[in-house]
Amino acid sequence: MPVDLSALVESYRNYLSHHQVLNAKQLAATRFDQRLKSCPEAARAEAVAFDFLRSRNLEPRLLEDASSGGCDFECRVEEK
């Protein structure tokens, strides 16, 4: 089944908007919107990476340092 990239980006942006409500100082959605305008390929790749991690049940959470830019994720790893 083909992936609708624009829907994936919008879903990720919704996640970031929710995150921004809870962590207003990080400006996650605002910074993503800026990346989407200045370098859309990088912003889309970020959304795809997040979706990939989520599809693997790694429960990615945003772990972004606003002072250094870019997006980082923290994932849960099951111990066996």
Rosetta blueprint (number, residue, H / E / L):
1 M L
2 P L
3 V L
4 D L
5 L H
6 S H
7 A H
8 L H
9 V H
10 E H
11 S H
12 Y H
13 R H
14 N H
15 Y H
16 L H
17 S H
18 H H
19 H H
20 Q H
21 V H
22 L H
23 N L
24 A H
25 K H
26 Q H
27 L L
28 A H
29 A H
30 T H
31 R H
32 F H
33 D H
34 Q H
35 R H
36 L H
37 K H
38 S H
39 C L
40 P H
41 E H
42 A H
43 A H
44 R H
45 A H
46 E H
47 A H
48 V H
49 A H
50 F H
51 D H
52 F H
53 L H
54 R H
55 S H
56 R L
57 N L
58 L L
59 E L
60 P L
61 R E
62 L E
63 L L
64 E L
65 D L
66 A L
67 S L
68 S L
69 G L
70 G L
71 C L
72 D L
73 F E
74 E E
75 C L
76 R L
77 V L
78 E L
79 E L
80 K L
